[in-house]
Amino acid sequence: MTTTPTAGDARHELIATVALLQGDLLPKVHLAGVMETVGSAVILLRQLHEAKAGAEGQSGLFEAIPADVWERASREVASWDGASFQVFTALDEGYPALLRGIHNRPPLLFIEGAPISNTFQTVAIVGTRQASEAGKKRARQLARDFGRAGYTIASGLAKGIDTAAHEAALHYGARTVAVVGTGLRRTYPPENFDLSRRIVESGGTIVSQFLPDQTPARWSFPMRNITMSGLSVATIVVEASETSGARHQAGQALQHGRVVFLLRSLVESHEWARKMAYEGQHGTRALILEDASLAIRRFSPAARPTPFAMA
């Protein structure tokens, strides 16, 4: 290894974080917390490889951080030089404060477009890809109403409810954030590429926790839902089946101590939604959303930014 990894060096910390993700040395959902406990991704990477070498009876025979591990991660990071996105590790000051408050936060965050400001209050509007026309209409109304009240509208750039929420936010001049389940060099679904560009051009943001060339995967979307919950003060589920990612996000949001709203029609049609509303999870219950104006008043006006000028 020609470079000596240095704890505290910003680029070395980024490379070490990528190496930790590439090596699967710790579960991804715990990695950010362990990095923060240790205080350095470089030191953590060194410690884990020292422990691995010792367990294999090779302690002292090789460099603490193998050269191939460091070089692979270095090449990945170098490929981002000059890219249009910013990258933050969980150790960086620019990492969103609200997201930092959840236990299963991602160790790495890629942001294209406007920065994630800690002054914005974000509400996630989510639901099924196979949305009914009534569901899409309700998503558009919610994005309009919360956007008019000054909230940033988050969703996942998927078909159905997500697309309706993003489109309405753009139409009514509200800021919108797409938290995606792929790397930023991939768009899923491909037909929403133009929508992603309009989000960025409008002053919104595309957020990913995955390496830029990561393709869609079954495991990536549940992780995306955790991050969207962490970035939002509330999650609103419009339509969602028993196996929907939106249901998963609602459960995570309750665990994160965030507000969850379920539409009355959803509660009436799905057992999981009834249980979440009447029995609760993680010591708290979801709220049934009857009137958006009542939901909006749950949050202190003083905590919200000045409402967007409406088109």
Secondary structure, DSSP 8 states (H G I E B T S, - for coil): --S---TT-HHHHHHHHHHHHHHT-S-HHHHHHHHHHHT-HHHHHHHHHHHHHHHTT-TTTS-SS-HHHHHHHHHHHHTTTT-SEEEEETTSTTS-HHHHTSTT--SEEEEEES---TT--EEEEE--SS--HHHHHHHHHHHHHHHHTT-EEEE---TTHHHHHHHHHHHTT--EEEE-SS-TT--SSGGGHHHHHHHHHTT-EEEE-S-TT----TTHHHHHHHHHHHH-SEEEE-S--TT-HHHHHHHHHHHTT-EEEEEHHHHHH-HHHHHHHHT-BTTB--EEES-HHHHHTTS-GGGS-------
